Amino acid sequence: MLLRLPVLIAALGVAVYLMTSEAAAETTPEALRELLERAEADGAAQTREWQNLLQYRERRFLPGRRSGTRDPDFFMADEGWRDPHAEMQATLRAFFREPAAVAEDDQHPQCRFPARRAWLLERLGADEAWLPDVDCPRFQDWYQGINPHEVTLVFAAAYLGNPASMYGHTLLRVDPPGQDEDSRLLSYVINHAAATDETSGFVFAVRGLTGGYAGMFSIMPYYEKVREYNSLESRDLWEYRLNLEPHEVEQLMRHTWELRGAGFPYYFLYQNCSYRLLELLDVARPGMNLADQFSWWAIPTDTVRTVLAQEDMLREVVYRPAERTRLDHQIGMLSPELLDWTLTLAEGQLDPDSVNGEMEPEDRALVLETAYDYLNFRQKSGDAEQDQRELMRELLVARSQVTGVDGADAPDTPSIRPDEGHGTLRLGLGGGERGGDAFASLHWRPAYHDGLDPPAGYISGAHISYGDVEVRFDDGRDRVELERLMFVDIESLNPRDRLFPSWSWNIRGGAEQRLRPGGGRSLMGGIDGGGGGTWQAGDSPLWTYAGLQASAWGSERLDDGVRALAGPRLDLRWQGSLLRGHLRGESFWSTDASSPGWRVGVEQALIASRNVSLRVGISREQDFGSHETAAQAVLYGYF
C-alpha cells in the first residue's frame, strides 16, 4: 500500500492540473487565446525588440541574457527578469484584466506598460479593440504635459569638482513642436543618475566605481539642468538634435514611463547615464543595437559618437557656453587697465557712476557688464563672502545709462566638438633604455585623456586617466614585467588670475616599478596626490605649476613594508596644439631614507593627427642613495 501512495499522489496532481487547465481555457477570452497562440508561433519573446523592452543584455561572464533590473514592479512574472517567454505570457494575460479588478491606487497593466502594449499589438497584428477598454489618465496627463515632438541628445562637458562627472554626462531633452533656442529651456529632460545624497567625494567615487548605488530615471525641466551645469558647475553644454521619427519619439516616451521608479546597478565607467540612454534609443529605433557596442566601459563622448554614427541621425548641433566660459571670454577682452577698473568695481571700492567720464562708452559698458557678471557668478556658485545684490543693482543701473552700445559678444563656438576629439581608448608601442638595459613596451589605456594627448575637443588642463597599463620586455633581464597599472590618475590645472585665484590638484593610485633599498626596482602599490597653484604667461601656451606632493607606497621589498613621502613639485608645461610637453622636477623626504630623494624629467608630444601622437621623454631620479636614468619613445594611437 505504501508503495502505491506516490503513484496515487501523482495521478491526483495530473487530474487537478487537467481540471484547472480546462477551467482556465473556458474562462480565457478568445482574443487572449489568439494572441498567446500568435506569440508562440511568431517566437516574439525571443526577439531583440521584446527583450530590449525588458532591458535584457548579454551577460559578460556567463551565457544567456538577463535584465539589468530585478525590480518586481517592472515585471508581471516572478521570473520575468530572466525568462522573457514567461514575462510575455504574463503581460498578455495582465492586459486582459478587467479595470474593476485593479485596485484604485494601482495602474492597470495596459497603463503601466504602454510601450509593451504598443509593440505587442503591432507585432502580433492585433487591434486595440481586442483588449479591454482601459482609461489611463496618469499616463495621458504625463505625456500631454511633456508634449514630445523631437529628441535632443545633450552632452555636458567634464566637471572635475564631482567624481561622477569627470568625463562628462549625457541626457535626453524632449522638445514640444515649434520651439526656439530660448523656449527649449522649458522642455523636459530624461536623466539617469545614481540615487544618493552622499556628500563625501571619496565615498561617492568608491561606491560609484563598484556599483554601490542604484541608478534611477527621472524627468525634470531642462532649465534646472542648465542652471546646475551651466551656472553652478561651469560646464559647457552641447545639444545634438536627433532625427527621430514621430512614432520613434512616442515609443521612447512610452518606455521612459515604464522605467520610472525601476532601479538599476550604477557604475561610473560602464552602466552609467550614457549607457542607459543608449538602451532607450534602442527601443525607439530597433536594430541600431547601440548599447551592445559597450561591454566594459561607456564613456559619454564615445556614446555620443556612436549615436551620431547612425545614418541620417544628426539634425543640428547647438553650443550653449557655461556662464564661466562667457565670463572668461569677457575677461579676455579687457586690457590690463580695464581689468583694474573691473576688479575695483567688483570689490566695491569705486562708485559705478564714477566711471562714466573715464573711458570710451564701449569700454565702460564692457567693464560694468564684466563686474556685474563676475559678482553674479560668485553669488550663484556660493563663493561670495557677503550679499552683493545692492552693488550688483548699482552696476546694472550704471550699465543702463550707457546707451547705443551692444552688450559683450558671446564666445565663439569651438571649432572642434567633444565628439570630434581623439578616441578615448589609447594603445601604444614603444621602447627605450633604463639603467643601461634596453626594453620594449606595450601601453593600453581604456579612458580617457591626459595633458599630452591631442587637445582638440577636450578641456585644457584636465587630465583624467583610468586603467593605464604599461608592460615591458626587459632585454637585460630577458623577461616581461608589469611596469605600471594606474587605476585612476586625475589632475586638474586651473590657471590663477586676479578674478579667479583657483587651486590645482592631482591624485593617482595603483602600482608601478620604483627604486628600492639596495638598488634595483620593485613593483609597489600606493597613492600619490597634491595641490598647488597654476599660472599662465599671458595668453601664451606656457603654464607653470608649483605645489606640494605627498604619497604612500607599500612593498615587501621595503624595510618597513610601507613608506610615506612628501615634498615640493614644480612643472613647466607647453600647451600647444601640435607640440605639447612638460618639464617636471620634485624633491621629497621619506620615512625610511636618511637623505631626500628627487626626480626630474622632460616629456614631449608631437601631435601628428587627431588620433596619432609620438611621445618622447627622458628622466633621472635619486632614491635610497641610487641614481637611475631612463629614456623612452612611444607611438600612440587613439580609437
SULBEL-V336099 format. One record per backbone hydrogen bond with DSSP energy under -1.0 kcal/mol. NH is the residue of the N-H (numbers start at 1). CO is the residue of the C=O. If there is no record, write none. Layout:
# SULBEL-V336099
NH_CO ; NH_CO
This chain:
# SULBEL-V336099
8_4 ; 9_5 ; 10_6 ; 11_7 ; 12_8 ; 13_9 ; 14_10 ; 15_11 ; 16_12 ; 17_13 ; 18_14 ; 19_15 ; 20_16 ; 21_17 ; 22_18 ; 23_19 ; 24_20 ; 25_21 ; 26_22 ; 27_23 ; 28_24 ; 33_29 ; 34_30 ; 35_31 ; 36_32 ; 37_33 ; 38_34 ; 39_35 ; 40_36 ; 41_37 ; 42_38 ; 43_39 ; 44_39 ; 46_43 ; 47_44 ; 51_47 ; 52_48 ; 53_49 ; 54_50 ; 55_52 ; 56_51 ; 57_66 ; 59_64 ; 66_57 ; 67_81 ; 68_55 ; 74_71 ; 75_72 ; 80_77 ; 82_79 ; 83_79 ; 87_83 ; 88_84 ; 89_85 ; 90_86 ; 91_87 ; 92_88 ; 93_89 ; 94_90 ; 95_91 ; 96_93 ; 97_94 ; 101_98 ; 102_99 ; 106_103 ; 111_108 ; 112_108 ; 113_109 ; 117_113 ; 118_114 ; 119_115 ; 120_116 ; 121_117 ; 122_118 ; 123_119 ; 124_120 ; 126_121 ; 130_127 ; 131_128 ; 140_136 ; 141_137 ; 142_138 ; 143_139 ; 144_140 ; 145_141 ; 146_142 ; 147_143 ; 149_175 ; 150_175 ; 152_173 ; 153_240 ; 154_171 ; 155_238 ; 156_169 ; 157_236 ; 159_165 ; 162_159 ; 165_162 ; 168_165 ; 169_156 ; 171_154 ; 172_190 ; 173_152 ; 174_188 ; 175_150 ; 184_180 ; 185_182 ; 186_183 ; 187_184 ; 188_174 ; 189_220 ; 190_172 ; 191_218 ; 193_216 ; 195_214 ; 196_194 ; 204_200 ; 205_201 ; 206_202 ; 207_203 ; 208_204 ; 209_205 ; 210_206 ; 212_207 ; 215_264 ; 216_193 ; 218_191 ; 220_189 ; 222_187 ; 223_185 ; 226_222 ; 227_223 ; 228_224 ; 229_225 ; 230_226 ; 231_226 ; 232_227 ; 233_228 ; 235_229 ; 237_320 ; 238_155 ; 239_318 ; 240_153 ; 241_316 ; 242_151 ; 243_313 ; 244_242 ; 249_245 ; 250_246 ; 251_247 ; 252_248 ; 253_249 ; 254_250 ; 255_251 ; 256_252 ; 257_253 ; 258_254 ; 259_255 ; 262_259 ; 264_215 ; 266_213 ; 267_271 ; 268_208 ; 272_270 ; 276_272 ; 277_273 ; 278_274 ; 279_275 ; 280_276 ; 281_277 ; 282_278 ; 283_279 ; 284_280 ; 285_281 ; 288_285 ; 293_290 ; 294_291 ; 298_269 ; 303_299 ; 304_300 ; 305_301 ; 306_302 ; 307_303 ; 308_304 ; 309_305 ; 310_307 ; 313_310 ; 315_241 ; 316_241 ; 318_239 ; 320_237 ; 323_230 ; 326_322 ; 327_323 ; 328_324 ; 329_325 ; 330_326 ; 331_327 ; 332_328 ; 333_330 ; 334_331 ; 339_335 ; 340_336 ; 341_337 ; 342_338 ; 343_339 ; 344_340 ; 345_341 ; 346_342 ; 347_343 ; 348_345 ; 349_344 ; 354_351 ; 355_352 ; 356_353 ; 358_355 ; 364_360 ; 365_361 ; 366_362 ; 367_363 ; 368_364 ; 369_365 ; 370_366 ; 371_367 ; 372_368 ; 373_369 ; 374_370 ; 375_371 ; 376_372 ; 377_373 ; 378_374 ; 379_375 ; 380_376 ; 381_377 ; 383_378 ; 384_378 ; 392_388 ; 393_389 ; 394_390 ; 395_391 ; 396_392 ; 397_393 ; 398_394 ; 399_395 ; 400_396 ; 402_399 ; 403_401 ; 420_417 ; 421_418 ; 426_445 ; 427_637 ; 428_443 ; 429_635 ; 430_441 ; 431_633 ; 432_439 ; 433_631 ; 434_437 ; 435_629 ; 437_434 ; 439_432 ; 440_473 ; 441_430 ; 442_471 ; 443_428 ; 444_469 ; 445_426 ; 447_466 ; 449_464 ; 453_450 ; 458_455 ; 462_459 ; 463_491 ; 464_449 ; 465_489 ; 466_447 ; 467_487 ; 468_486 ; 469_444 ; 470_484 ; 471_442 ; 472_481 ; 473_440 ; 474_479 ; 475_438 ; 478_474 ; 479_474 ; 481_472 ; 483_470 ; 484_470 ; 485_511 ; 486_468 ; 487_509 ; 488_509 ; 489_465 ; 490_507 ; 491_463 ; 492_505 ; 493_461 ; 496_534 ; 497_500 ; 502_500 ; 504_532 ; 505_492 ; 506_530 ; 507_490 ; 508_528 ; 509_488 ; 510_526 ; 511_485 ; 512_524 ; 513_483 ; 514_522 ; 516_520 ; 519_516 ; 522_514 ; 524_512 ; 525_554 ; 526_510 ; 527_552 ; 528_508 ; 529_550 ; 530_506 ; 531_548 ; 532_504 ; 533_546 ; 535_544 ; 537_542 ; 538_536 ; 540_537 ; 543_573 ; 544_535 ; 545_571 ; 546_533 ; 547_569 ; 548_531 ; 549_567 ; 550_529 ; 551_565 ; 552_527 ; 553_563 ; 554_525 ; 555_561 ; 558_555 ; 563_553 ; 565_551 ; 566_589 ; 567_549 ; 569_547 ; 570_585 ; 571_545 ; 572_583 ; 573_543 ; 574_581 ; 575_541 ; 576_579 ; 580_605 ; 581_574 ; 582_603 ; 583_572 ; 584_601 ; 585_570 ; 586_599 ; 587_568 ; 588_597 ; 589_566 ; 591_564 ; 597_588 ; 598_622 ; 599_586 ; 600_620 ; 601_584 ; 602_618 ; 603_582 ; 604_616 ; 605_580 ; 606_614 ; 607_578 ; 608_612 ; 609_612 ; 613_636 ; 614_606 ; 615_634 ; 616_604 ; 617_632 ; 618_602 ; 619_630 ; 620_600 ; 621_628 ; 622_598 ; 623_626 ; 626_623 ; 628_621 ; 630_619 ; 631_433 ; 632_617 ; 633_431 ; 634_615 ; 635_429 ; 636_613 ; 637_427 ; 638_611 ; 639_425
